[in-house]
Protein backbone atom coordinates (compact mmCIF):
# COMPACT_ATOMS: atom_id res chain seq x y z
CA UNK A 1 0.00 0.00 0.00
CA UNK A 2 2.91 2.35 0.61
CA UNK A 3 4.10 1.71 -2.94
CA UNK A 4 0.60 2.25 -4.35
CA UNK A 5 0.02 5.52 -2.52
CA UNK A 6 3.49 6.96 -2.08
CA UNK A 7 2.66 7.43 1.60
CA UNK A 8 3.66 5.88 4.87
CA UNK A 9 1.07 3.36 6.04
CA UNK A 10 0.06 1.57 9.23
CA UNK A 11 -1.75 -1.76 9.20
CA UNK A 12 -4.86 -1.64 11.41
CA UNK A 13 -7.44 -4.34 12.19
CA UNK A 14 -10.23 -2.39 10.44
CA UNK A 15 -10.96 0.80 8.55
CA UNK A 16 -13.18 2.10 11.37
CA UNK A 17 -10.40 1.55 13.90
CA UNK A 18 -7.92 3.46 11.75
CA UNK A 19 -10.36 6.34 11.30
CA UNK A 20 -10.88 6.61 15.05
CA UNK A 21 -7.11 6.79 15.60
CA UNK A 22 -6.77 9.53 12.94
CA UNK A 23 -9.63 11.62 14.33
CA UNK A 24 -8.23 11.40 17.85
CA UNK A 25 -4.75 12.42 16.66
CA UNK A 26 -5.77 15.49 14.66
CA UNK A 27 -9.02 16.74 16.20
CA UNK A 28 -9.54 18.11 19.72
CA UNK A 29 -12.73 16.89 21.47
CA UNK A 30 -15.72 19.08 20.75
CA UNK A 31 -14.73 19.77 17.15
CA UNK A 32 -17.12 19.65 14.21
CA UNK A 33 -16.58 17.31 11.24
CA UNK A 34 -18.27 17.76 7.85
CA UNK A 35 -19.34 14.38 6.45
CA UNK A 36 -21.84 12.80 4.08
CA UNK A 37 -25.30 11.84 5.37
CA UNK A 38 -25.33 8.87 2.95
CA UNK A 39 -22.77 6.77 4.76
CA UNK A 40 -22.52 3.73 7.00
CA UNK A 41 -23.90 4.47 10.46
CA UNK A 42 -20.78 2.83 11.94
CA UNK A 43 -18.69 5.74 10.62
CA UNK A 44 -21.13 8.19 12.19
CA UNK A 45 -20.62 6.47 15.56
CA UNK A 46 -16.83 6.52 15.12
CA UNK A 47 -17.00 10.31 14.78
CA UNK A 48 -19.11 10.51 17.94
CA UNK A 49 -16.74 8.14 19.77
CA UNK A 50 -13.84 10.49 18.98
CA UNK A 51 -15.69 13.25 20.86
CA UNK A 52 -16.65 15.14 17.70
CA UNK A 53 -19.89 16.56 16.35
CA UNK A 54 -20.94 15.27 12.89
CA UNK A 55 -22.08 18.00 10.47
CA UNK A 56 -24.08 16.65 7.51
CA UNK A 57 -23.12 18.00 4.09
CA UNK A 58 -25.37 18.68 1.09
CA UNK A 59 -24.82 16.13 -1.67
CA UNK A 60 -24.80 15.78 -5.42
CA UNK A 61 -27.99 13.74 -6.05
CA UNK A 62 -26.44 11.68 -8.85
CA UNK A 63 -23.57 10.09 -6.93
CA UNK A 64 -23.92 11.23 -3.29
CA UNK A 65 -20.57 13.03 -3.33
CA UNK A 66 -20.23 16.16 -1.20
CA UNK A 67 -21.57 19.22 -3.03
CA UNK A 68 -18.72 21.58 -2.29
CA UNK A 69 -20.48 24.72 -3.51
CA UNK A 70 -23.68 24.07 -1.53
CA UNK A 71 -21.98 24.04 1.89
CA UNK A 72 -22.84 27.40 3.55
CA UNK A 73 -19.92 29.72 4.30
CA UNK A 74 -20.85 29.85 7.98
CA UNK A 75 -20.57 26.07 8.10
CA UNK A 76 -17.06 26.12 6.62
CA UNK A 77 -15.99 28.59 9.28
CA UNK A 78 -17.21 26.36 12.10
CA UNK A 79 -15.44 23.14 11.08
CA UNK A 80 -12.51 21.33 12.68
CA UNK A 81 -12.14 18.78 9.86
CA UNK A 82 -13.71 17.29 6.72
CA UNK A 83 -14.30 13.57 6.16
CA UNK A 84 -14.94 12.21 2.67
CA UNK A 85 -16.92 9.03 1.90
CA UNK A 86 -16.07 8.15 -1.74
CA UNK A 87 -19.31 6.19 -1.76
CA UNK A 88 -19.11 2.85 -3.62
CA UNK A 89 -15.74 4.03 -5.00
CA UNK A 90 -17.07 7.17 -6.69
CA UNK A 91 -14.71 9.93 -5.51
CA UNK A 92 -15.68 12.99 -3.53
CA UNK A 93 -14.21 16.25 -4.94
CA UNK A 94 -10.96 15.84 -3.01
CA UNK A 95 -8.95 18.55 -4.83
CA UNK A 96 -11.56 21.19 -3.97
CA UNK A 97 -11.95 19.91 -0.43
CA UNK A 98 -8.17 19.94 -0.01
CA UNK A 99 -8.03 23.58 -1.11
CA UNK A 100 -10.84 24.52 1.30
CA UNK A 101 -9.20 22.71 4.21
CA UNK A 102 -5.84 24.33 3.47
CA UNK A 103 -7.47 27.77 3.45
CA UNK A 104 -9.14 27.05 6.79
CA UNK A 105 -6.12 25.33 8.34
CA UNK A 106 -8.05 22.15 9.15
CA UNK A 107 -7.34 18.48 8.32
CA UNK A 108 -8.95 16.50 5.52
CA UNK A 109 -9.62 12.81 6.14
CA UNK A 110 -10.41 10.39 3.31
CA UNK A 111 -12.55 7.35 3.99
CA UNK A 112 -11.41 5.20 1.08
CA UNK A 113 -13.06 1.96 2.26
CA UNK A 114 -14.89 1.60 -1.08
CA UNK A 115 -12.26 3.33 -3.21
CA UNK A 116 -8.98 1.43 -3.06
CA UNK A 117 -8.61 1.64 -6.86
CA UNK A 118 -10.34 4.95 -7.63
CA UNK A 119 -8.66 8.16 -8.77
CA UNK A 120 -9.56 11.84 -8.62
CA UNK A 121 -7.63 14.84 -9.90
CA UNK A 122 -5.05 12.54 -11.50
CA UNK A 123 -4.12 10.95 -8.16
CA UNK A 124 -5.33 7.89 -6.24
CA UNK A 125 -8.10 8.43 -3.74
CA UNK A 126 -6.38 8.48 -0.38
CA UNK A 127 -3.51 10.78 -1.43
CA UNK A 128 -5.29 14.09 -0.84
CA UNK A 129 -6.01 13.98 2.88
CA UNK A 130 -3.83 14.44 5.93
CA UNK A 131 -4.83 10.85 6.61
CA UNK A 132 -6.80 8.23 4.72
CA UNK A 133 -8.22 4.85 5.67
CA UNK A 134 -8.75 1.80 3.49
CA UNK A 135 -10.74 -1.35 4.14
CA UNK A 136 -9.25 -4.72 3.21
CA UNK A 137 -12.71 -6.31 3.52
CA UNK A 138 -14.11 -4.69 0.35
CA UNK A 139 -12.23 -5.04 -2.96
CA UNK A 140 -9.53 -7.14 -1.30
CA UNK A 141 -12.12 -9.49 0.21
CA UNK A 142 -10.01 -10.40 3.26
CA UNK A 143 -12.88 -9.90 5.75
CA UNK A 144 -10.32 -8.27 8.04
CA UNK A 145 -7.78 -5.51 8.17
CA UNK A 146 -7.35 -1.96 7.05
CA UNK A 147 -4.70 0.59 6.17
CA UNK A 148 -4.14 4.00 7.72
CA UNK A 149 -2.07 6.17 5.34
CA UNK A 150 -0.61 9.55 6.30
CA UNK A 151 0.70 12.52 4.33
CA UNK A 152 3.38 13.41 6.92
CA UNK A 153 5.76 10.48 7.38
CA UNK A 154 6.84 12.00 10.68
CA UNK A 155 3.54 11.05 12.36
CA UNK A 156 3.54 7.41 11.27
CA UNK A 157 5.28 6.02 14.35
CA UNK A 158 3.14 8.14 16.68
CA UNK A 159 -0.03 6.80 15.08
CA UNK A 160 1.23 3.22 15.12
CA UNK A 161 1.87 3.52 18.87
CA UNK A 162 -1.58 5.08 19.41
CA UNK A 163 -3.16 2.17 17.53
CA UNK A 164 -1.23 -0.36 19.58
CA UNK A 165 -2.53 1.25 22.77
CA UNK A 166 -6.13 0.96 21.51
CA UNK A 167 -5.92 -2.67 20.40
CA UNK A 168 -7.74 -5.39 22.28
CA UNK A 169 -5.79 -8.60 22.99
CA UNK A 170 -5.89 -11.33 20.38
CA UNK A 171 -8.42 -14.09 21.08
CA UNK A 172 -7.85 -17.63 19.89
CA UNK A 173 -11.58 -18.12 19.35
CA UNK A 174 -11.68 -15.08 17.06
CA UNK A 175 -8.75 -16.39 15.04
CA UNK A 176 -10.40 -19.80 14.73
CA UNK A 177 -13.70 -18.23 13.62
CA UNK A 178 -11.83 -16.18 11.03
CA UNK A 179 -10.06 -19.29 9.75
CA UNK A 180 -13.26 -21.25 9.14
CA UNK A 181 -15.43 -18.35 7.92
CA UNK A 182 -14.75 -18.76 4.16
CA UNK A 183 -15.65 -22.44 4.31
CA UNK A 184 -18.83 -21.78 6.27
CA UNK A 185 -19.89 -19.07 3.81
CA UNK A 186 -19.20 -21.36 0.87
CA UNK A 187 -21.36 -24.07 2.46
CA UNK A 188 -24.21 -21.62 3.05
CA UNK A 189 -24.06 -20.47 -0.58
CA UNK A 190 -23.77 -23.99 -1.95
CA UNK A 191 -26.69 -25.32 0.07
CA UNK A 192 -28.80 -22.16 -0.50
CA UNK A 193 -29.16 -21.66 3.24
CA UNK A 194 -28.81 -17.87 3.42
CA UNK A 195 -32.26 -17.32 4.94
CA UNK A 196 -31.80 -20.12 7.46
CA UNK A 197 -28.40 -18.73 8.42
CA UNK A 198 -29.79 -15.24 9.05
CA UNK A 199 -32.69 -16.67 11.06
CA UNK A 200 -30.23 -18.59 13.25
CA UNK A 201 -28.15 -15.47 13.85
CA UNK A 202 -31.26 -13.55 14.92
CA UNK A 203 -32.31 -16.30 17.35
CA UNK A 204 -28.81 -16.27 18.89
CA UNK A 205 -28.86 -12.48 19.19
CA UNK A 206 -25.93 -12.12 16.76
CA UNK A 207 -27.80 -10.23 14.02
CA UNK A 208 -27.71 -6.61 15.17
CA UNK A 209 -29.68 -5.11 12.27
CA UNK A 210 -33.27 -5.89 11.43
CA UNK A 211 -33.42 -2.85 9.15
CA UNK A 212 -30.85 -1.06 7.01
CA UNK A 213 -29.78 1.13 9.92
CA UNK A 214 -28.90 -0.34 13.30
CA UNK A 215 -31.10 0.66 16.27
CA UNK A 216 -30.01 4.11 17.48
CA UNK A 217 -30.90 3.58 21.19
CA UNK A 218 -30.82 7.35 21.82
CA UNK A 219 -30.81 7.29 25.63
CA UNK A 220 -27.85 4.91 25.78
CA UNK A 221 -26.12 6.80 22.95
CA UNK A 222 -26.51 10.10 24.82
CA UNK A 223 -24.71 8.58 27.81
CA UNK A 224 -21.91 7.35 25.54
CA UNK A 225 -21.58 10.78 23.87
CA UNK A 226 -21.30 12.40 27.29
CA UNK A 227 -18.31 10.13 28.03
CA UNK A 228 -16.54 10.82 24.70
CA UNK A 229 -13.85 10.60 23.54
CA UNK A 230 -14.22 6.97 24.53
CA UNK A 231 -14.16 4.02 22.15
CA UNK A 232 -15.24 1.59 24.87
CA UNK A 233 -18.41 3.56 25.60
CA UNK A 234 -19.37 3.49 21.91
CA UNK A 235 -18.38 -0.14 21.33
CA UNK A 236 -21.99 -1.43 21.05
CA UNK A 237 -22.44 0.78 17.97
CA UNK A 238 -18.94 0.77 16.47
CA UNK A 239 -18.56 -3.03 16.52
CA UNK A 240 -21.74 -3.81 14.53
CA UNK A 241 -21.04 -6.16 11.59
CA UNK A 242 -17.41 -6.59 12.74
CA UNK A 243 -16.83 -7.55 16.35
CA UNK A 244 -13.11 -8.05 15.64
CA UNK A 245 -12.67 -4.43 14.56
CA UNK A 246 -10.04 -3.65 17.23
CA UNK A 247 -8.49 -7.07 17.86
CA UNK A 248 -4.79 -7.58 17.36
CA UNK A 249 -4.26 -9.73 14.25
CA UNK A 250 -2.66 -13.16 14.36
CA UNK A 251 -0.27 -14.66 11.82
CA UNK A 252 -2.99 -16.66 10.04
CA UNK A 253 -5.14 -13.56 9.55
CA UNK A 254 -2.20 -11.49 8.30
CA UNK A 255 -1.16 -14.25 5.90
CA UNK A 256 -4.65 -14.41 4.37
CA UNK A 257 -4.78 -10.62 4.05
CA UNK A 258 -1.44 -10.72 2.24
CA UNK A 259 -2.60 -13.40 -0.20
CA UNK A 260 -5.76 -11.44 -0.97
CA UNK A 261 -3.79 -8.23 -1.53
CA UNK A 262 -1.60 -10.03 -4.04
CA UNK A 263 -4.70 -10.43 -6.27
CA UNK A 264 -5.91 -6.84 -5.91
CA UNK A 265 -5.00 -5.64 -9.40
CA UNK A 266 -6.82 -8.60 -10.95
CA UNK A 267 -9.94 -7.85 -8.90
CA UNK A 268 -9.80 -4.15 -9.78
CA UNK A 269 -9.61 -4.98 -13.49
CA UNK A 270 -12.70 -7.18 -13.18
CA UNK A 271 -14.54 -4.47 -11.22
CA UNK A 272 -13.69 -1.88 -13.86
CA UNK A 273 -15.04 -4.12 -16.65
CA UNK A 274 -18.26 -4.81 -14.74
CA UNK A 275 -18.67 -1.15 -13.86
CA UNK A 276 -18.42 -0.22 -17.53
CA UNK A 277 -21.23 -2.67 -18.38
CA UNK A 278 -23.50 -1.34 -15.64
CA UNK A 279 -22.83 2.30 -16.52
CA UNK A 280 -24.03 1.62 -20.07
CA UNK A 281 -27.54 0.76 -18.83
CA UNK A 282 -30.55 3.07 -18.60
CA UNK A 283 -30.47 2.89 -14.78
CA UNK A 284 -27.07 4.61 -14.48
CA UNK A 285 -26.46 8.28 -14.99
CA UNK A 286 -23.86 9.50 -17.49
CA UNK A 287 -20.46 10.87 -16.64
CA UNK A 288 -19.38 8.61 -13.82
CA UNK A 289 -15.92 8.13 -15.26
CA UNK A 290 -12.99 10.41 -14.52
CA UNK A 291 -12.26 13.64 -16.42
CA UNK A 292 -10.42 11.64 -19.08
CA UNK A 293 -13.39 9.29 -19.49
CA UNK A 294 -11.73 6.44 -17.61
CA UNK A 295 -14.07 4.16 -15.68
CA UNK A 296 -13.42 3.72 -11.97
CA UNK A 297 -13.26 0.16 -10.57
CA UNK A 298 -16.28 0.74 -8.34
CA UNK A 299 -16.91 -1.52 -5.37
CA UNK A 300 -20.64 -1.24 -6.05
CA UNK A 301 -22.37 0.54 -8.94
CA UNK A 302 -25.35 2.55 -7.67
CA UNK A 303 -28.07 2.18 -10.28
CA UNK A 304 -30.89 4.67 -9.77
CA UNK A 305 -34.20 2.80 -9.93
CA UNK A 306 -37.81 3.78 -9.34
CA UNK A 307 -38.59 1.02 -6.83
CA UNK A 308 -35.36 0.06 -5.08
CA UNK A 309 -36.93 -2.56 -2.79
CA UNK A 310 -38.67 -4.39 -5.64
CA UNK A 311 -35.46 -4.39 -7.70
CA UNK A 312 -33.46 -5.73 -4.74
CA UNK A 313 -36.04 -8.48 -4.21
CA UNK A 314 -35.81 -9.50 -7.88
CA UNK A 315 -32.03 -9.76 -7.59
CA UNK A 316 -32.32 -11.70 -4.33
CA UNK A 317 -34.45 -14.34 -6.06
CA UNK A 318 -31.43 -15.01 -8.27
CA UNK A 319 -29.05 -15.12 -5.31
CA UNK A 320 -27.65 -11.60 -5.83
CA UNK A 321 -27.74 -9.94 -2.42
CA UNK A 322 -27.93 -6.13 -2.37
CA UNK A 323 -26.07 -4.71 0.61
CA UNK A 324 -24.39 -1.42 1.47
CA UNK A 325 -27.67 0.50 1.56
CA UNK A 326 -27.61 3.75 3.55
CA UNK A 327 -31.24 4.74 3.88
CA UNK A 328 -32.40 6.98 5.54
CA UNK A 329 -29.64 9.63 5.51
CA UNK A 330 -27.82 10.07 8.80
CA UNK A 331 -29.47 13.35 9.78
CA UNK A 332 -32.94 11.80 9.38
CA UNK A 333 -31.74 8.72 11.25
CA UNK A 334 -29.99 10.40 14.19
CA UNK A 335 -31.72 13.77 14.49
CA UNK A 336 -30.54 17.10 15.79
CA UNK A 337 -29.56 15.70 19.20
CA UNK A 338 -26.57 13.93 17.68
CA UNK A 339 -25.73 15.80 14.47
CA UNK A 340 -26.03 19.10 12.64
CA UNK A 341 -28.62 18.65 9.89
CA UNK A 342 -27.86 19.13 6.22
CA UNK A 343 -28.95 22.56 4.90
CA UNK A 344 -30.28 20.85 1.74
CA UNK A 345 -31.37 17.30 2.63
CA UNK A 346 -33.54 16.37 -0.35
CA UNK A 347 -30.72 15.27 -2.67
CA UNK A 348 -29.44 12.82 -0.06
CA UNK A 349 -32.94 11.49 0.60
CA UNK A 350 -33.59 10.98 -3.10
CA UNK A 351 -30.30 9.17 -3.68
CA UNK A 352 -30.67 6.97 -0.59
CA UNK A 353 -34.19 5.98 -1.64
CA UNK A 354 -33.34 5.11 -5.24
CA UNK A 355 -29.73 3.84 -5.22
CA UNK A 356 -29.41 0.11 -5.93
CA UNK A 357 -25.75 -0.85 -5.29
CA UNK A 358 -24.88 -3.68 -7.68
CA UNK A 359 -21.72 -5.78 -7.45
CA UNK A 360 -19.83 -5.18 -10.73
CA UNK A 361 -18.44 -8.73 -10.55
CA UNK A 362 -22.00 -9.92 -11.23
CA UNK A 363 -22.83 -7.27 -13.81
CA UNK A 364 -24.15 -9.43 -16.65
CA UNK A 365 -26.45 -11.50 -14.46
CA UNK A 366 -27.74 -8.44 -12.60
CA UNK A 367 -28.56 -6.61 -15.83
CA UNK A 368 -30.47 -9.62 -17.15
CA UNK A 369 -32.52 -9.82 -13.93
CA UNK A 370 -33.34 -6.11 -13.98
CA UNK A 371 -34.33 -6.24 -17.66
CA UNK A 372 -36.54 -9.30 -17.14
CA UNK A 373 -38.18 -7.66 -14.10
CA UNK A 374 -39.04 -4.46 -15.97
CA UNK A 375 -37.20 -2.23 -13.51
CA UNK A 376 -37.65 1.44 -14.40
CA UNK A 377 -35.11 4.24 -13.92
CA UNK A 378 -35.81 6.70 -11.10
CA UNK A 379 -37.40 9.97 -12.10
CA UNK A 380 -35.01 12.88 -11.51
CA UNK A 381 -35.54 15.03 -8.42
CA UNK A 382 -37.79 18.05 -8.94
CA UNK A 383 -35.94 20.83 -10.72
CA UNK A 384 -33.12 18.59 -11.97
CA UNK A 385 -32.55 16.73 -15.20
CA UNK A 386 -30.29 13.80 -15.78
CA UNK A 387 -26.68 14.81 -16.57
CA UNK A 388 -26.63 13.05 -19.92
CA UNK A 389 -28.79 11.23 -22.47
CA UNK A 390 -30.06 7.74 -21.68
CA UNK A 391 -30.83 4.99 -24.18
CA UNK A 392 -34.49 4.19 -24.61
CA UNK A 393 -33.69 0.50 -24.18
CA UNK A 394 -30.60 -1.08 -22.67
CA UNK A 395 -28.13 -2.23 -25.28
CA UNK A 396 -27.21 -5.89 -25.83
CA UNK A 397 -24.81 -7.46 -23.38
CA UNK A 398 -21.43 -8.63 -24.62
CA UNK A 399 -21.39 -12.37 -25.12
CA UNK A 400 -18.71 -14.92 -24.52
CA UNK A 401 -16.42 -15.62 -21.60
CA UNK A 402 -15.66 -12.86 -19.12
CA UNK A 403 -14.37 -12.22 -15.63
CA UNK A 404 -17.75 -12.13 -13.89
CA UNK A 405 -18.88 -14.69 -11.36
CA UNK A 406 -22.20 -16.53 -11.79
KAWOPE-V979974 format. One record per pair of residues at least 6 apart in sequence whose ideal C-beta (glycine too) atoms are under 7 Angstrom apart, sorted by the first residue. I is the first residue (numbers start at 1). J is the second residue. If there is no record, write none. Layout:
I & J
I & J
This chain:
1 & 9
1 & 134
1 & 147
1 & 149
2 & 8
2 & 9
4 & 124
5 & 124
5 & 126
5 & 127
5 & 149
6 & 127
7 & 127
7 & 149
7 & 150
7 & 151
8 & 150
8 & 153
8 & 156
9 & 147
9 & 148
9 & 149
10 & 148
10 & 156
10 & 159
10 & 160
10 & 163
11 & 145
11 & 147
12 & 18
12 & 146
12 & 147
12 & 148
12 & 163
13 & 144
13 & 145
13 & 146
13 & 244
13 & 245
13 & 246
13 & 247
13 & 249
14 & 146
14 & 242
14 & 245
15 & 113
15 & 133
15 & 134
15 & 135
15 & 146
16 & 42
16 & 43
16 & 46
16 & 238
16 & 245
17 & 146
17 & 245
17 & 246
18 & 133
18 & 146
18 & 148
19 & 43
19 & 46
19 & 111
19 & 133
20 & 46
20 & 49
20 & 50
20 & 231
21 & 148
21 & 159
21 & 162
21 & 163
21 & 166
22 & 109
22 & 131
22 & 133
22 & 148
23 & 47
23 & 50
23 & 52
24 & 50
24 & 229
25 & 159
25 & 162
26 & 81
26 & 107
26 & 130
27 & 50
27 & 52
27 & 80
27 & 81
29 & 51
29 & 228
29 & 229
30 & 51
31 & 52
31 & 80
31 & 81
32 & 52
32 & 53
32 & 55
32 & 78
32 & 79
32 & 80
33 & 47
33 & 52
33 & 54
33 & 55
33 & 80
33 & 81
33 & 83
34 & 55
34 & 57
34 & 71
34 & 79
34 & 82
34 & 83
35 & 47
35 & 54
35 & 55
35 & 56
35 & 57
35 & 83
36 & 57
36 & 59
36 & 64
36 & 66
36 & 85
36 & 87
37 & 56
37 & 329
37 & 330
37 & 331
37 & 342
37 & 348
38 & 59
38 & 64
38 & 87
38 & 326
38 & 329
38 & 348
38 & 351
38 & 352
39 & 85
39 & 326
39 & 330
40 & 326
41 & 213
41 & 214
41 & 330
41 & 333
42 & 238
42 & 240
42 & 241
43 & 111
44 & 54
44 & 330
44 & 334
45 & 234
45 & 237
45 & 238
46 & 238
47 & 54
48 & 54
48 & 225
48 & 228
48 & 234
48 & 338
49 & 228
49 & 229
49 & 230
49 & 231
49 & 234
49 & 238
50 & 229
51 & 228
51 & 229
53 & 340
54 & 339
55 & 75
55 & 79
55 & 340
56 & 330
56 & 331
56 & 339
56 & 340
56 & 341
56 & 342
57 & 66
57 & 71
57 & 342
58 & 67
58 & 70
58 & 71
58 & 342
58 & 343
58 & 344
58 & 347
59 & 65
59 & 66
59 & 67
59 & 347
59 & 348
59 & 351
60 & 67
60 & 347
61 & 347
61 & 350
61 & 351
61 & 381
61 & 384
62 & 285
62 & 387
63 & 90
63 & 288
64 & 87
64 & 348
64 & 351
65 & 90
65 & 91
65 & 92
65 & 93
66 & 84
66 & 92
66 & 93
66 & 97
68 & 93
68 & 96
68 & 97
70 & 344
72 & 343
76 & 100
76 & 104
79 & 104
79 & 106
80 & 106
81 & 106
81 & 107
81 & 109
82 & 97
82 & 101
82 & 106
82 & 108
83 & 109
83 & 111
84 & 92
84 & 94
84 & 97
84 & 110
84 & 111
85 & 92
85 & 111
86 & 92
86 & 110
86 & 111
86 & 112
86 & 114
86 & 115
86 & 118
86 & 125
87 & 114
88 & 114
88 & 298
88 & 299
88 & 300
88 & 301
88 & 302
88 & 357
89 & 114
89 & 115
89 & 118
89 & 296
89 & 297
89 & 298
89 & 299
90 & 288
90 & 296
90 & 298
91 & 115
91 & 118
91 & 120
91 & 125
94 & 110
94 & 120
94 & 121
94 & 125
94 & 128
95 & 120
95 & 121
95 & 128
97 & 108
98 & 108
98 & 128
101 & 107
101 & 108
107 & 130
108 & 128
108 & 129
108 & 130
109 & 129
109 & 130
109 & 131
109 & 132
110 & 125
110 & 126
110 & 128
110 & 129
110 & 132
111 & 133
112 & 125
112 & 126
112 & 132
112 & 133
112 & 134
113 & 133
113 & 134
113 & 135
113 & 138
114 & 138
114 & 299
115 & 125
116 & 134
116 & 138
116 & 139
117 & 139
117 & 268
117 & 297
118 & 125
118 & 296
118 & 297
119 & 125
119 & 290
126 & 132
126 & 134
126 & 149
129 & 151
130 & 151
131 & 148
131 & 149
131 & 150
132 & 149
133 & 146
133 & 147
133 & 148
134 & 146
134 & 147
135 & 146
136 & 142
136 & 144
136 & 145
136 & 146
136 & 147
136 & 257
137 & 143
137 & 144
138 & 299
139 & 264
139 & 267
139 & 268
139 & 271
139 & 299
140 & 260
140 & 261
140 & 264
141 & 260
142 & 256
142 & 257
142 & 260
143 & 181
144 & 178
144 & 244
144 & 249
144 & 253
144 & 257
145 & 249
145 & 257
148 & 159
150 & 156
150 & 159
166 & 231
166 & 246
167 & 246
167 & 248
168 & 246
168 & 247
168 & 248
169 & 248
170 & 247
170 & 248
170 & 250
171 & 247
174 & 244
174 & 247
175 & 250
175 & 252
175 & 253
178 & 253
179 & 252
188 & 194
188 & 197
198 & 207
201 & 207
208 & 214
208 & 240
209 & 240
212 & 325
212 & 327
213 & 333
214 & 237
214 & 240
216 & 333
216 & 334
218 & 337
221 & 338
224 & 233
224 & 234
225 & 338
227 & 233
231 & 238
238 & 245
239 & 245
268 & 297
270 & 361
270 & 403
271 & 297
271 & 298
271 & 360
271 & 361
272 & 295
272 & 297
273 & 403
274 & 360
274 & 361
274 & 363
274 & 404
275 & 295
275 & 296
275 & 297
275 & 298
275 & 301
275 & 360
276 & 295
277 & 363
277 & 364
277 & 367
278 & 284
278 & 301
278 & 303
278 & 358
278 & 360
278 & 363
278 & 367
279 & 288
279 & 295
279 & 301
280 & 395
281 & 303
281 & 367
281 & 394
282 & 377
282 & 390
282 & 391
282 & 394
283 & 303
283 & 304
283 & 305
283 & 370
283 & 375
283 & 377
284 & 301
284 & 303
285 & 304
285 & 386
285 & 387
285 & 388
286 & 387
286 & 388
286 & 389
287 & 387
287 & 388
289 & 295
289 & 296
290 & 296
298 & 360
300 & 324
300 & 357
300 & 358
300 & 359
301 & 358
301 & 360
302 & 355
302 & 356
302 & 357
303 & 356
303 & 358
304 & 354
304 & 355
304 & 377
304 & 378
305 & 311
305 & 354
305 & 356
305 & 375
305 & 376
305 & 377
305 & 378
306 & 376
306 & 377
306 & 378
306 & 379
308 & 353
308 & 354
308 & 355
308 & 356
311 & 356
311 & 370
311 & 373
311 & 375
312 & 322
312 & 356
314 & 369
314 & 373
315 & 322
315 & 366
315 & 369
318 & 365
318 & 369
320 & 362
320 & 365
320 & 366
320 & 369
322 & 356
322 & 357
324 & 357
325 & 357
326 & 352
327 & 352
327 & 353
328 & 349
328 & 352
329 & 345
329 & 348
329 & 349
329 & 352
330 & 339
331 & 339
331 & 341
331 & 342
331 & 345
342 & 348
346 & 381
347 & 381
350 & 381
354 & 378
358 & 366
361 & 404
361 & 405
362 & 404
362 & 405
363 & 404
364 & 397
364 & 402
364 & 404
365 & 406
367 & 394
367 & 397
371 & 394
377 & 390
380 & 386
